[in-house]
Amino acid sequence: MKQVMALVGGVKRWWQGRQGPAARAPAQEKTLRDLMAEQGCDASGRKADPLPAGRQHATPGQAAIFVAEFSYGNADGSSCQRRVCVVGLNDGGFHGGCHPDNRIQAFSWNRVRGLMKIVDSGEMLGPKEVMARYG
């Protein structure tokens, strides 16, 4: 057994010597979110929009902070998908123009279901993460 372990250790050293210092560096672990983003997918495995809607979709006179897609709970208990150009946010919620007509509406953080997709970067963030980053 010791001979096998010595042989394995020798082969490993030979391979690392051949591949250079990069092969010896410990690999940094990536999260599932990182791996999905590298492939251009969101957390559900869906491909991101090929042409993300950038800040050009803000309502006239107001610059969008970011564009987000998320599931939003309605008053009757159902939920629907929303795409919003966010123009302002605070601890209670955020304001933004809904696509396609860009009419400014108020949204509550409590009614956002799951993660929000930041369209420009493809990141999937929770409401608290969005507030920490952009608030």
C-alpha positions, -999 to 999 in steps of 0.1 A, spaced: 0 0 0 28 24 8 44 17 -26 11 26 -43 8 58 -23 44 67 -31 38 60 -68 6 82 -68 25 110 -50 53 108 -76 29 109 -105 11 139 -90 44 158 -85 54 149 -121 21 162 -135 22 194 -114 58 200 -125 48 196 -161 17 218 -159 34 246 -140 25 266 -109 -11 272 -121 -19 234 -117 -7 236 -81 -28 265 -71 -59 254 -52 -91 258 -72 -115 285 -59 -149 270 -54 -177 286 -74 -212 289 -63 -241 275 -84 -250 312 -92 -215 318 -106 -215 287 -127 -250 295 -142 -239 331 -149 -209 319 -168 -232 300 -191 -255 330 -195 -283 314 -175 -304 326 -145 -308 305 -113 -336 285 -130 -314 274 -159 -331 297 -184 -310 316 -209 -306 353 -202 -320 378 -227 -295 382 -256 -301 420 -257 -307 431 -222 -329 462 -218 -305 488 -204 -310 521 -189 -324 535 -222 -359 523 -211 -362 547 -182 -391 571 -183 -383 605 -198 -367 628 -172 -357 600 -149 -326 578 -152 -331 542 -142 -308 528 -115 -312 493 -129 -337 471 -147 -352 441 -128 -374 411 -136 -392 395 -107 -423 377 -96 -447 401 -77 -476 391 -55 -509 407 -63 -535 417 -37 -557 387 -45 -529 363 -37 -518 355 -72 -485 366 -86 -472 378 -120 -439 384 -137 -428 421 -138 -400 439 -157 -393 473 -141 -369 501 -147 -362 510 -110 -358 548 -105 -358 549 -67 -357 526 -37 -359 528 1 -364 504 30 -401 500 23 -401 494 -14 -391 508 -48 -405 529 -76 -401 521 -113 -416 521 -147 -433 489 -158 -427 476 -193 -440 481 -219 -456 515 -211 -431 526 -184 -458 540 -161 -442 547 -127 -456 525 -100 -447 517 -63 -437 482 -53 -433 468 -18 -403 446 -9 -427 423 10 -446 413 -21 -415 404 -42 -415 366 -46 -381 349 -47 -351 365 -63 -349 395 -86 -330 393 -119 -309 423 -126 -312 424 -163 -280 444 -171 -257 419 -153 -279 387 -153 -274 384 -115 -301 369 -93 -304 388 -60 -328 388 -31 -346 420 -21 -322 426 9 -292 422 -15 -307 446 -40 -313 472 -12 -277 467 1 -262 472 -33 -283 500 -48 -299 516 -17 
